[in-house]
Amino acid sequence: MPSIIDETVFSEPSGRPFAVIQFCGALFFSGLYVYAVVVENSPVGNWPLFMAAGSTLSGTAESLPKTRRQAAGVLRLTGIFVLLCLLVALFFAPEFVIQ
């Protein structure tokens, strides 16, 4: 009996609609970071960069062909790892994430 993690993480990529949503999220977080740093000249912290990286990795995983299940799973796990690093940094080094 396959595990739930194996079914969800290493499943076939969902396709374009979910990938477009993830890429739009990554573009939003990147734009938020650029706006805060360049236009407002205020320190926003590094959390939008983590969110953009996680969204980009997830969007890339969903945009792969259906035959690339393992590559999509590795990209999903990498995106989850990036977002978990953000949570760990919030507890152990909050000055790095929020300035």
Long-range contacts (C-beta under 8 A, 24 or more apart in sequence): 9-73, 9-76, 9-77, 10-69, 10-70, 10-72, 10-73, 11-69, 11-72, 11-73, 12-66, 12-69, 12-72, 13-61, 13-62, 13-63, 13-64, 13-65, 13-66, 13-68, 13-69, 13-72, 14-62, 15-62, 15-63, 16-62, 16-63, 18-59, 18-62, 19-59, 19-60, 19-62, 19-63, 20-59, 21-59, 22-55, 22-56, 22-58, 22-59, 22-62, 23-55, 23-56, 23-59, 25-51, 25-52, 25-55, 25-59, 26-51, 26-52, 26-53, 26-55, 26-56, 26-59, 27-52, 29-55, 43-99, 44-99, 45-96, 45-97, 45-98, 45-99, 46-96, 46-97, 47-86, 47-97, 47-98, 50-82, 50-83, 50-85, 50-86, 50-89, 50-97, 51-83, 51-86, 53-79, 53-82, 54-79, 54-80, 54-82, 54-83, 54-86, 55-79, 57-82
